[in-house]
Amino acid sequence: MENLFIPIGGGSEIGASCYLYIIDGVKIVIDSGIRFSRGNPYPEFELLKALAPELDAIVITHAHVDHCGSVHILSQLYPETPIYTTNETAQLLSLMVEDAIKVRFIKERNCQKEWEEYKLLDKALSLVERRDFYDKIEIKGIEINLLPAGHILGASSVLIKYGEGKSVFHTGDISLSRQETVEGAKLPKGESIELLVSESTYFYSGKKFNREESEEEFFKSVRETVNRKGKILVPVFALGRAQEIILLISRGMREGKIPPITVYVDGLAREITNIYENLLEKEIFNYYVQPAPTYEGLSFKEACRENLREADCILSTSGMLLEGTPSYVYGELLSKRGENSIIMSGYLSEESFGYRLINDKEVLKRFKCQVRKHHFSAHSGKDELEVIRESLLPKRTVFVHGYPGSKDRLNHAFNREVIRF
């Protein structure tokens, strides 16, 4: 029997991750995300339904919305199909998808449609089956294992065993390097990997990221801003990046690399950090780093002004300064004074305002404050992705979740492309 892998979304793009596997007749979808662009946010669900009128399993690798933001739409199409994910991801999933729905309808002001999506999400969450790492999920002779992927709390890679000793390894978003909040990924051992499906977020960029150098550059930007009596905004992804930056700032103050400063954490990052503290049983908020207060009777913009009076530094979502989000409001307020700084800390999609701010001189002209970018990656770079391939020795490797150049198309799986193995 021929086995197939087909990207329904998230092939030659970052966003709308959705991957169909048909292995020994068993149909499995891994992830169901959304795009950050203004066009269609969803994977090509009509194609998926045509290829697989029924599904045996849905697996969500982690709770970033480019991998889970449309799980309620997918589940509506397959209302009997169980959704498997880790305990940590299950706890984070509802908050992340709910926020993605809210952000998408900010401009549309379509309360009825928004409410309908919330109801779909409730139904999808009732189908979620929580699993520990390394649990065996058996479906019609296929065995699925969720392995730690690093990246963020609860993130998993997916090992699918089938036939006589054969397997497929789907990395999901992966990092071999240890971070402040999670250990590095764990790779399968002793498996005969027929197909390795690897993310490629930074595989084609040619950039090498040095964590220690990024930390020192970040500390320097903070020190310089504080010395000129400016305020700092660090736009952060609510899940993962926010908690990493909080712990980095706290360590910088302990080690004397930055002066003691008051830091407020706002937006969805505030709620996610509370969940992280519970799941990790670790203090992340502290005397200097606190959830941003709320103010009865004030508009959100007025509340942001009040927070900027009290705090030296604001960490707020979204990490890409998307219009309509808290970080965008803070950015507008800080942009008017040259002593202030906006410090970007990670990936920026080309459609985002943060990307335009960094790369478009006309946009940058409107900002009198300093704008800096220091890279903190939760993804493996090319060197680590090569290590994964060399460790697993798969018969075939295909890349997804990236932007291949014209010379890199051979081993990349594009949306709608059928990979046989």
C-alpha positions in Angstrom: 0.0 0.0 0.0 1.3 3.4 -1.0 1.8 5.9 1.9 1.2 9.6 1.3 2.2 12.9 2.9 0.4 16.1 1.7 0.7 19.6 3.1 -2.7 21.2 3.3 -1.1 24.4 4.6 2.2 25.3 6.0 4.3 23.8 3.2 6.3 26.6 1.6 5.0 29.2 4.2 5.0 29.9 7.9 1.4 29.8 9.0 -1.7 27.6 8.5 0.3 24.5 9.3 -1.9 21.4 8.4 -0.4 18.1 7.2 -2.2 15.0 6.0 -0.7 11.6 6.4 -2.2 8.5 4.9 -0.2 5.5 6.3 -1.4 1.9 5.8 -4.8 3.4 5.0 -5.0 5.3 8.3 -5.6 9.1 7.9 -3.9 11.4 10.3 -3.8 15.2 10.3 -1.0 17.0 12.2 -1.8 20.6 13.2 -4.4 23.1 12.1 -3.2 26.6 12.2 -3.9 30.0 10.8 -2.0 32.5 8.6 -1.0 36.0 9.7 -1.8 37.5 6.3 -4.9 39.6 5.5 -6.1 37.0 3.0 -7.6 33.5 3.8 -6.4 32.6 7.3 -7.1 28.9 7.0 -5.5 25.8 5.5 -7.2 24.4 2.3 -9.9 22.5 4.1 -11.9 21.8 1.0 -8.9 19.9 -0.4 -8.5 18.0 2.8 -12.1 17.0 2.9 -11.9 15.7 -0.7 -8.7 13.7 0.1 -10.0 12.4 3.4 -13.8 12.4 3.9 -13.0 10.8 7.3 -10.1 11.2 9.7 -8.8 8.7 12.2 -6.8 11.2 14.3 -5.9 14.8 14.7 -2.6 15.7 16.5 -1.7 19.2 17.6 2.0 19.6 18.2 1.9 22.8 20.2 -0.3 25.8 21.1 1.1 28.6 18.8 -1.7 29.7 16.6 0.0 29.1 13.3 -0.3 25.4 14.4 -3.6 25.3 16.3 -5.6 28.5 15.5 -8.1 26.7 13.2 -8.5 23.5 15.2 -12.1 24.3 15.9 -12.8 24.7 12.1 -11.1 21.4 11.4 -13.0 19.7 14.2 -16.3 21.0 12.8 -15.5 19.1 9.6 -14.6 15.9 11.5 -16.8 16.0 14.6 -16.2 12.4 15.6 -12.3 12.5 15.3 -10.3 12.6 18.6 -7.7 15.4 19.0 -4.5 14.3 20.6 -2.0 16.6 22.3 0.2 16.9 25.4 -1.2 17.9 28.8 0.5 21.3 28.7 -0.6 22.1 25.2 -4.2 21.2 26.1 -4.1 23.6 28.9 -2.8 26.4 26.7 -4.8 25.6 23.7 -8.2 27.2 24.6 -6.7 30.5 25.6 -4.5 30.8 22.5 -7.3 29.9 20.0 -9.8 32.1 21.8 -7.5 35.0 21.6 -6.8 34.4 17.9 -10.6 34.4 17.2 -10.9 37.7 19.1 -8.0 39.4 17.2 -9.3 38.3 13.9 -12.8 39.8 14.5 -11.5 43.1 16.0 -11.9 45.0 12.7 -14.9 43.0 11.4 -17.0 43.7 14.5 -19.1 40.7 13.6 -20.2 39.6 17.0 -22.5 36.8 15.8 -19.8 35.1 13.7 -17.3 35.5 16.6 -19.7 33.9 19.0 -20.3 31.0 16.6 -16.5 30.3 16.5 -16.3 30.3 20.3 -19.0 27.6 20.3 -17.1 25.6 17.8 -14.0 25.9 20.0 -15.9 24.5 23.0 -17.0 21.5 20.9 -13.5 20.9 19.7 -12.0 21.1 23.2 -14.5 18.3 24.3 -12.7 16.0 21.8 -9.2 16.7 23.1 -7.4 13.7 24.6 -4.5 14.7 26.8 -1.3 12.6 26.7 2.0 12.5 28.4 5.2 12.5 26.4 6.1 9.0 25.2 2.5 7.6 25.7 1.5 5.1 23.0 -1.5 6.1 20.9 -2.7 3.1 19.0 -5.0 3.5 16.0 -5.8 0.6 13.6 -2.4 -0.9 13.8 -0.5 2.5 13.7 1.3 3.7 16.8 1.7 7.4 17.5 4.2 8.8 20.1 4.6 12.4 21.2 8.2 13.3 21.9 9.5 16.5 23.6 10.3 19.1 20.8 11.8 21.9 22.9 10.5 25.1 21.3 7.9 26.0 24.0 6.2 24.3 26.9 4.3 21.2 25.8 5.6 21.2 22.2 5.9 17.8 20.7 7.4 16.1 17.7 5.3 13.2 16.3 6.7 9.7 15.7 4.4 7.4 13.7 5.3 3.7 13.7 3.7 1.4 11.1 4.3 -1.8 9.2 7.2 -4.0 10.3 9.5 -1.7 12.1 9.0 1.4 9.9 8.3 4.9 11.1 7.8 8.6 10.1 9.2 11.4 12.2 7.4 14.8 12.0 9.6 17.4 13.9 6.9 20.1 14.4 8.6 23.3 15.5 11.7 22.0 17.2 14.8 23.2 19.1 17.7 21.0 20.3 19.0 23.8 22.5 17.9 24.3 26.1 16.0 27.5 26.9 15.1 29.2 30.2 11.7 27.4 30.4 12.2 24.1 28.4 14.9 21.5 27.8 16.0 20.8 24.2 14.2 18.2 22.0 14.5 14.5 22.5 15.0 12.5 19.3 13.9 8.9 18.8 16.5 6.2 19.0 16.8 2.9 17.1 14.0 3.7 14.7 14.0 3.0 10.9 12.9 6.4 9.6 11.3 6.1 6.2 10.4 9.8 6.1 11.6 12.8 8.1 9.3 15.8 7.8 11.3 18.7 9.2 10.4 22.4 9.8 12.7 24.8 8.0 12.0 28.2 9.6 15.7 29.2 9.5 17.1 26.4 7.3 17.4 28.6 4.2 18.4 31.9 5.8 22.1 31.1 6.2 22.1 33.0 9.5 23.7 31.6 12.6 22.3 32.6 15.9 24.4 32.9 19.0 22.3 33.0 22.1 24.9 34.6 24.4 25.7 37.3 21.9 22.0 38.1 21.5 21.6 38.3 25.3 24.5 40.7 25.6 23.2 42.9 22.8 19.8 42.9 24.4 21.2 43.9 27.8 23.2 46.7 26.1 20.0 48.1 24.5 18.2 48.1 27.8 21.1 49.8 29.6 21.4 52.5 27.0 17.7 53.3 27.1 17.6 53.4 30.9 20.7 55.6 30.9 19.0 58.2 28.7 15.9 57.9 30.9 13.8 56.4 28.2 11.0 53.8 28.3 11.3 50.3 26.6 8.8 48.2 24.8 9.6 44.6 24.0 6.9 43.1 21.7 6.7 39.4 22.6 4.8 36.3 21.6 2.5 35.6 24.5 3.4 31.9 24.6 7.1 31.0 25.0 8.9 34.2 24.1 7.3 36.3 26.8 8.4 33.9 29.5 11.9 33.6 28.1 12.3 37.4 28.0 10.9 37.8 31.5 13.4 35.3 32.9 16.2 36.8 30.8 15.5 40.3 32.2 15.3 39.0 35.8 18.7 37.2 35.3 20.2 40.3 33.8 19.2 42.3 36.9 20.5 39.6 39.3 23.9 39.5 37.5 24.2 43.3 37.3 24.1 43.4 33.5 21.1 45.7 33.6 20.1 48.1 36.4 17.0 47.3 38.5 13.9 48.3 36.5 10.2 48.0 36.8 8.7 45.7 34.2 5.0 45.3 33.4 3.8 42.4 31.4 0.6 43.1 29.4 -1.7 41.5 26.9 -2.2 37.8 26.6 1.3 37.3 27.9 0.1 38.1 31.4 -2.3 35.2 31.5 0.0 32.8 29.8 2.7 33.5 32.3 0.4 32.6 35.1 -0.2 29.2 33.4 3.5 28.7 32.9 4.1 29.3 36.6 1.5 26.7 37.6 2.7 24.1 35.0 6.4 24.6 35.7 5.9 25.1 39.5 8.4 28.0 39.0 8.3 31.7 39.9 8.4 33.8 36.8 6.8 37.0 38.1 8.8 38.7 40.9 9.3 42.0 42.7 10.6 43.8 39.6 8.5 42.0 36.9 4.8 42.2 37.5 1.5 41.7 35.5 0.4 45.1 34.2 -2.4 46.5 36.4 -5.9 47.1 35.1 -7.7 50.4 35.5 -11.5 50.7 36.0 -13.1 53.4 33.9 -10.1 54.0 31.6 -9.9 53.2 27.9 -7.2 50.7 26.9 -5.0 53.5 25.5 -5.3 55.5 28.6 -4.4 52.4 30.7 -1.3 52.0 28.5 -0.3 55.6 29.2 -0.7 55.0 32.9 1.4 51.9 32.7 4.2 53.8 30.9 4.2 56.3 33.7 4.8 53.6 36.2 7.0 51.1 34.4 10.5 51.4 32.8 9.8 48.5 30.4 6.7 46.9 29.0 6.5 43.4 27.6 3.4 43.0 25.6 1.7 41.0 22.8 1.8 40.8 19.8 5.4 39.9 19.1 5.1 41.2 15.6 3.4 44.5 16.5 0.2 43.6 14.6 -2.2 46.4 14.3 -4.9 46.5 17.0 -2.9 44.6 19.5 -1.6 45.9 22.9 2.0 46.1 21.7 1.0 48.2 18.7 -0.8 50.7 21.1 2.3 50.9 23.3 4.5 51.3 20.2 2.5 54.3 19.0 2.8 55.9 22.4 6.6 55.4 22.7 7.3 56.4 19.1 7.0 60.1 19.8 10.2 60.5 21.9 13.7 59.7 20.8 14.9 58.5 24.2 12.5 55.5 24.1 13.2 52.1 22.5 11.3 49.3 20.9 13.3 46.1 21.0 12.0 43.3 18.7 12.9 39.9 19.9 12.1 37.3 17.3 10.4 36.2 14.1 8.5 38.8 12.0 6.2 37.8 9.2 6.4 40.0 6.1 2.8 41.0 6.5 3.3 42.4 10.0 3.7 46.0 11.0 6.9 45.0 13.0 8.5 43.7 9.8 7.6 46.9 8.0 9.0 49.0 10.9 12.3 47.2 10.7 12.6 47.1 6.9 10.7 50.1 5.4 12.4 53.4 5.8 9.2 55.4 5.2 7.5 53.6 8.1 10.6 54.0 10.3 10.6 57.8 9.7 7.4 58.1 11.7 9.1 56.7 14.7 11.4 59.0 16.7 12.3 56.3 19.2 15.1 53.8 18.8 14.1 50.5 17.1 16.3 47.5 17.6 16.0 43.8 16.8 17.8 41.1 18.8 17.1 37.5 17.8 16.0 34.9 20.3 15.0 31.8 18.4 13.0 28.9 19.7 13.7 27.0 16.4 16.7 25.0 15.4 18.9 26.7 12.8 20.4 24.9 9.8 23.2 23.3 11.8 20.8 21.7 14.3 18.4 20.6 11.6 21.4 18.9 9.9 22.2 17.2 13.2 18.7 15.9 13.4 19.0 14.4 9.9 22.4 12.9 10.5 21.2 11.4 13.8 18.0 9.8 12.4 19.4 8.8 9.0 16.0 8.8 7.2 15.6 7.3 3.8 14.0 10.6 2.7 13.8 14.1 4.1 11.3 16.8 3.2 11.1 20.3 4.6 8.0 22.3 5.4 7.2 25.5 7.4 9.7 27.7 5.6 10.4 29.8 2.5 12.7 27.9 0.1 14.7 29.7 -2.6 14.7 28.6 -6.2 17.7 26.4 -5.5 16.1 24.7 -2.5 12.9 23.4 -4.0 14.0 19.8 -4.5 13.6 18.6 -0.9 10.8 21.0 0.1 7.1 20.0 0.2 4.8 22.7 -1.2 1.2 23.0 -0.4 -0.9 20.4 -2.3 2.2 18.5 -3.2 1.9 14.7 -2.8 4.9 13.0 -1.3 4.9 9.2 -1.6 7.0 7.0 0.6 
